[in-house]
Amino acid sequence: MKNIKILIKSFFLLRPRFISTIFFIPILYGIGWALSQPLLLLNFEKENLSLIGTIFTFLLFLFFLPYWFHIRWNISSTWALLGINKHQLLKNFFHFSQGILFSLFLIILILLPLLQKDCISWIGEFSPSILLNSILLGLGVGLAEEIIFRGWLLEELKFEYGSKIAIVLQALVFSFVHNLSNDIFWNIIGLRLGFILLGIFLSLVRIIEKGSLWNCIGIHGGLVGTWFLLNNGLIEFKENTPSFLAGPFTQNIPNPIGSFSAILVLFLLCIFNSIKSKKIFFKPFN
């Protein structure tokens, strides 16, 4: 056990520091994948096994996160640093709810041009199981990705390079770790740009909220969960729907982050929020 602790500490303190930052998640993913393999003996489907491996990875990440900041930066209040404050439940819930409502507003803005062009058909089929799946998906993706990107990675990069560079770098990483199934050049550009702008926007939201991550979790989770709910029985996109309005299609379901509307809205929101958080952008760092 002592040797394992020494190995972990040595990895966390590798020089240059970005080496351990780059390999931290992949190593945890490898361990999570290895831990999930014995479940094959219980006839788990490979798709479910992949999900379980991802859950193991995230749980390992949460376990090692306090040690990461303590060993590398001598910080003991990890969760307060990341904006996950358990002592302000009502305030956290308020910020989370704000994020959910704002995500609905963003989706409406994205859908407006599609409604004007008559690209959407209303189906209205509602399923409690789909609703539950959309809630769990939104919470899971929103919580996990915000803790990783706007929490851990943003703070790590801030320590190394300062806030300005950190915001841009984490947004680039956030964009390029998302696997794209589309092979059309302009669709890829749109999706990558949309993810970058979303990463920058969410970082600025966290800065404006004085470090709280709950608004970001609500926005991110609301976007994912609501879009899943809409596209599983409530609405259907017509065959002639252009990708630049709805986003690139995969199996008849568009990814709105790559649409012209989303890119334009996110770009304007980034400008607005950067001005609002001008103490970060236009004043010297401490």
N, C-alpha and C positions, 0 to 999 in steps of 0.2 A: 504493500500500500504506500509506503514511504517513497519507493522508487517511482510509482505512478504520479504522486504529487510533485516530485522533482521534475518529472518529464513534462507534466502539464505546465508547471511554472516556467520551465525553460522554453516551451513553445510560445507561451504568452509574451515572453520577453525577448523573442527573436529580434535581431537587428538585420536590416532596417525593419521598422515596426510593421510596415504595410504587408510584409510576407505573412505574418500570422493573421492579419486582417483578411487577406485574400483566401487563405486556406482554412479559416476557422469553420465556416459553414459547410464546405465540402467534406471536411473530416467528420464533422458531426453527422452529415447525411450518410456517409459511409458506415458509421457506427449504427445509425438508426436503421439502415437497410439490413445490416448484418443481424441486428436484434429481431427484425421482422421475419427473417427466413425460416426459423423453426415452425412458424405458423403454416407453412406449406404442408406440414405433416397432418394438419387439421383440415386439409382440403380448402384452404382459403383461395379465392380467385386472385389472379395476379394484379388486377386493377385495385381490388380492396387491399391487397398486400402493399402496393405502392403507397396508398393513402395512409396505412398504418405506419409504414416506414417514415413517412413525412411527419406524422404526429410524434413518433418517437424522437425524430430529429429536433422538432420544436421543443419538446419537453427537456431534452438534453441541453438545448440552447438556453432555456430559462434557468436550468440548474447551474450551468457554468457562468452565466452572465455576471452575477455578483463577484465571482472570483476574478473574472476578466478585468473588471474596472478596479478592483482592489489591488490586484497584482501589478497591473500596467500603470495605473494612475493614482493609486493610494486613495481611492474613493470607496467609502463604505455604504453611502446612501444611494445605491444604484437605482432603485425604483423611483425615488424622488427625482433623481437626475434625468431619468427617461420620461418623466411626466406621468407616471402611474402612481398616484398618491391614494393609498387606501383609506386615509383618514378624512377624506372629504367626499363621502359617497354621494350626497345630494348634488354637490357642485359638479362632480364627475358625470353623474347621470344627466344633469342639465346640459353640459358640454356635448356629451354623446348624443343626446336628443337633438341639439342644434345641428350637429353634423348630419344626422339622418334627414332632417327637414331640408337642409341645404342640398343634400344629394338628390332629393326628389325634385328640387328646383332646377338643378343642373340637367337632370334627365328630361324634364319638361322642355327646357331650352333646346336640347338636342332633338327632341321629337317634333317640335313646332314646324320646322321646314318640311319634315316628312308628312305631317298632317296636311300642310298646305298643298303639297304635291300629290295628295291622295295615294301615298305609298304604303299605308298601313290598313289592314283589315282587323276589325274588332271581332274576336272569337268569344271571349268571356267565359271560358271553361275554367272553373275554380276547383282546386283540389287541396284539402288540408295537408296532405303529405308534401305537395309541392311547396306550399307556404312554409311548412316546417323546414324543408330542405333549403329554401331561400334564406330563412332566418339563420340557420346554422352555417350555411355557406358564407353569408355576409359577415357574421360575427367571427367565424374562423379565419377567413381571408383578411378581413379588416384588422383584427387584433394581431395576428401573426405578422403580416407584412408591415404594419405600422411600427410594431415593436422592433422589428429587424431593421427597417430602412430609415424611418423618421426617428427611431429611438437609438438603438445601438450604433448603426453605421454613421448616422449624422453626428452623434456625439463623438465617436471615435475620430472621424475626419476633422471635426472642429478642433479637437486637441492637437491634431497634427498640422492642419493647414489653415485654420481660421474659418469663420462662419461662411464667408462668401464662396470660397472654393468648395467647402464641404457641401453646401446646398446643391451646387452644380454637379459635383462628383457623385453624390448619392443618387441624384436623379438619373444620371447616365447609367449607373449600375442597376438601378431599379428598372430602367427601360430594357437593358440588354439581357437581364436574367429571365425575362419573360419570353417563353418559347413561342414563336410565330409559325403557324401552319400555312400561311399564305406565301406564295412565291412570286407574286407580282411586285415589281420594283417600287412603284409609286404607293402601293398599299403598305409595303414594308416601311417605307419612309414615313407615311402617315401614322402608322401604329407606333413606331419608335418615337416620333416627335410628340405624339399624344401622351405616351407614357412619361417622357422627359418633362413635359409641361405639368402633368399631374404630380410628379415627384417634387418639382419646384414649388408648385402651388401648396401642396400639403405641408412642406417644410415651412413655408411662410405662414401658413395657418397656425402651426405649432409655435412659431416665434411670437405671433400676435397674441396667442393664448398664454403667453409667459411660460412656455415649456410644457403645458398640459398636452397630453397625447390623445385625449378622449374625443375631442372634436374631429381630429384626423381619422380616428377609428370609425366614428359615426359616418363621416363622409365616404370613406373608402368602402366600408362594409355596406352602407346604404346603396352605393352605386352598383356593387357586385350583386347583392341580394335582390334589389329591385329589378335589375335587368334580367336576372335569372327568372324571377317570378313572371315578368311580362312576357318573356319568350317561351314559356312553358304552359300555354293555354289561354292567355289573355289576349295577345295580339299576334298577328302574322304579317310578315313583310311580303309585298307582292313581287312577282318575278322580275319586273322591270325596274325595281328600286335601285338607283345608282349607288355605288359604293362610297362615292365621295360625300354623299348625304347621310347614309346610314352607318358607314364604316365597312371595312372589308368583311366579306361573308365567309363563314366556315360552316358547312352543313346547314345552309339556309338561315343561319343566325349571324347577324352582323356584330362586329365588335365596335361599339360607338366611339371608343377612344381614338380611333383612326379616322373619324369623320371630320369634314371641314368645319362643321358646327362646333364640335367638341374642341378642336384645335384652336379655333377663333375664341371661344368662350374662355378656355383655360389660359390662353395668351393674355387676354384682357384682365382676367383675374390675377394673373401673376404680376402684371404691371400695377394694378390697383393695390395688391397686398404688399408689393415691394415698396411702394410709396408710403403705405400705412406703417410699415415696419422700417422706416427710414433711419431709425437709430442704429439699425444693423448695417445698412448699406451706405449711409452718407456720413457716419461718424467714425472716428478712429476706434479700432479695437482696443480693449484694455490689455 
